[in-house]
Each structure stands twice: as structure tokens, then as C-alpha cells.
């Protein structure tokens, strides 16, 4: 009996030891800057793994024995290690990854709302780095955007590949965002480029082509996503002074000034610092422009702050924050010149509309990164625009925006991004627009798949819109058994997109994309009634949403 029990006893001990757990933890950082790397992948035995949290830390539970560990992140060379874990053992391994400094390794988030290499996205994109803004002393972001190939600026209206058209001061067919949050006003639906914080720029991502499936209304011809910066491990402070003088025109009769040439000057301030688990970013701008056109001056004061708190071990992966930006602008609005001879730089009537505007946005957010490679994001925005002037064209417009987003990175290269958006707007304007209320709600989802050299994406969105009592009306064409189309009206506007990217040869890629876009008319486009410099402007309350699609195929090669 003893001879029988002894092998059984030994077998049980062996099974117990074999089944015991072991633990692996550590921190991933950049070997050059020493900054921690957020979202780096730690893969165990080519099967399971995790990603680093907001502090660059990771934690893995596995079985005792030998394991192969691969650490990889976008922009860095992967590292492969072999480790041996004993039962109930905890090993801490800190890894410093070496950067791969190639142009193609630029990281973008706008294409799929998660970090991707620029060369792997399925849409046509351009990226502007803050060095361009600093080196050229750019005072407003529109001057930087105008340097992107295929993008043009006409009187503050952005146009991508000739598809956006032009509508002065009302509506935009390109969606402008700050940190993936729309920056279009509730009344005119326009963009004030001076409101974007030049001093706090991480990078600017420009999508060329219809992108409403992921971003909604106004993304008919593209998206411009302005990404702000957060504090790094080392404190950073930058102060930038700039100034200039307007030269005299060649025709002396056009010179309206008498006491020296008009000038412009400004100051940008930026400070970022980590204080334990608290991230602080402060920025500001002062600007004064005497203008090269008579009476068209501009003075602005802008202050912005990014605040973020990262919770500790008890709530690991959770972070909350608040982004704030406010600006006051005062000046004169030049619309039509006096004449083409001596009055090209003088306004019609030798007077201007004098204005003072206030814009403020307050954006709270909450993000939770779980250990199963999923992320939950809850964001909100209050955006107020106040326009004051001396021509009885004043208005106050409020935007209340909220979004919940879920993202999951599955094994074998699948990424699911989905979300729900609710937006409520109020416009109070007296005789200019009147008083109007609008509601916007939408659901969206996109699936991205990377398989060897091929990247695929497919997205869809359903959008509901209502201004006052007018709701979305979309004709859905259905085919019955007799093959005759029947149109059914829907209160939801559906849009789709699809794309692929194939790595053909070294640094050679083939990309194809199809996207649908739509845009709801702004309050200004439908209800404005005013006159300016002898021009009478009338409302068009029968204006309906517009749609479009954007197919594109590209072949491009990057020479190393």
C-alpha cells in the first residue's frame, strides 16, 4: 500500500508545483529621453500579454517556468527576452527601448482614434510637428495648415483638395478638432483659428477625405485634429517673443498710414510639469496687430490649461482631467474695399464693424485603461461663444457636448472602436439669427485589422439631428422582389467608410480608401438676416443637409 501511495503523493506535489503562479512586472521607458512609454505591449510566449499604464508600468500573472517575453511599441525597436520564473516568484524587469528615428514612424491617432504608424493608416494623412510652428514664428494655426499639400485657406475657410467649396464666415466642410473634440461654434459653425493654442501643440493631424463615419457632421472633405501636449517626466518651460513690420505697397497712393509703418508683435508662454501623480500644463498668448488695412486691428489675450490626475495602485489605469481654454479678441472687421485705385486698403464707407469676442471651452474627461487591453473614455465639453459689436449683430452660442468611447485591442491584430455622442446647442442672437435650439445624437463603430503586411478598416455611423422642430430626413432606398426601388424616410443618417493599406515593398505602400461624408447646415446659414457694407443677406430656412463621398487610391514610396 505504501508503494502505491508514494508515487501518488509525489505526483500530487509535482502537479501542485506545476500549477503555482508567478508574476512579472516592471517599467518601460525611452532609452534616449528617459520618458516612460504609455501603451507599450508586453507579450508573453506570443499568446498573452498586457500594455503599460499611464506611468509606463506593467504587471503579468503567469505560470512558473521558462517564458519568452517581447516588448514592443510604435516608434521603438522591439526587445525579446527569455526569463525563468519560480513558483510564487515575482520578478521586476525594467526595459529601455531604443527609438527608430524614421519619418514613417510618426504616430497618429486620428485615423482610427488609437495610436498607429502613419505608414499603416488606411486614409490619406499629413502631420505637422510643433517645430514648424516655432521655426516660422506662426501666430495662428491657419498659417501652418496652409502649408499642407492639397490644403488651402481662403478668408479663414479651409479647403482640402478643392472639395470644400467656400462659404464666408458660416459653416465648414472640414471638421476642426482639438484632442478629438469638435471646435465648431453653435451659431455660425465656423472656426476661429486664433483660438487654437499655438503655444501648446503636440502635433497637427490632417485627414484628406470624407471621414463622417468616425467623426460625424462637417467631416465631409477631411478632418484637422489639433493635439495638445501633456507634461513629460522633466519639467519644460518655453517663452517665445516675435514681431514684424508691414512694408509699404508698391503703389504709393495706397499708403494710408502717416506716422511709420504698422507693426505686429506677440508673446507665447508654455510650462509643463509633473507633480507626483498630477500633470500640469499652462499656456498663454498675447498678440497685438495694427494691421496693414485701415482700421483692421486685432488684440487678443488667450490662456489655456491641461490638468490630469493619475490614480495609484488601488485604481490603476484610471485618470481624470480638465482642459480649459479662453480667449478675448478685440478689433475691426474689414469686408469690402473702398475702390481698386487708392482705396484697396481702405474699407467701403471708411469705417468697419468693431467687435469684441469671448470664447471659452471647459472639457472634463475620464479615462480607464483595464488590464485586458480595453479602454473606456468619457468626455464632455461646454463651449461658449459671445460676439459683441457696434452693428446690432451680437450673439451668444453654447455647445454642450458629451461622448462615451470604448476601445478594445484583441489578439491577432483586431481593434474595435465604438462610441455614442450627444450634443445640445443653444443660440441667442436677437435680430441676427434669432433664438434656436439643436440636438445631435449618434452611434459609431470601426473595426481595424492588421494581418502581416495588410491593414484593413471598416466603419459605420448613424446620426440624428434636430434644429428647433426640423429633424433629420434621409431617404433610404430599398429593393423589393420586383426590383423596383422604394424610398423610405429615416430620422437617422447612415454613413460608411472602408480602407486598406498594403506594404508592397520596403518603404513602398499601396493604399485605397472610400468614405462618405455629410454636413448639417449651421444656424447662420439657415437663419441669418443682416446687411454689411451695402450687401443684404437673407435667410434660407429650407436649407437641407448635404452629402458626399470620397474614393481615393494611392501609391507612394518613402526612400530611407
Order of alpha helices (4+ residues) and beta strands (2+ residues): alpha-beta-beta-beta-beta-beta-beta-beta-beta-beta-beta-beta-alpha-alpha-beta-beta-beta-beta-beta-alpha-beta-beta-beta-beta-beta-beta-beta-beta-beta-beta-beta-beta-beta-beta-beta-beta-beta-alpha-beta-beta-beta
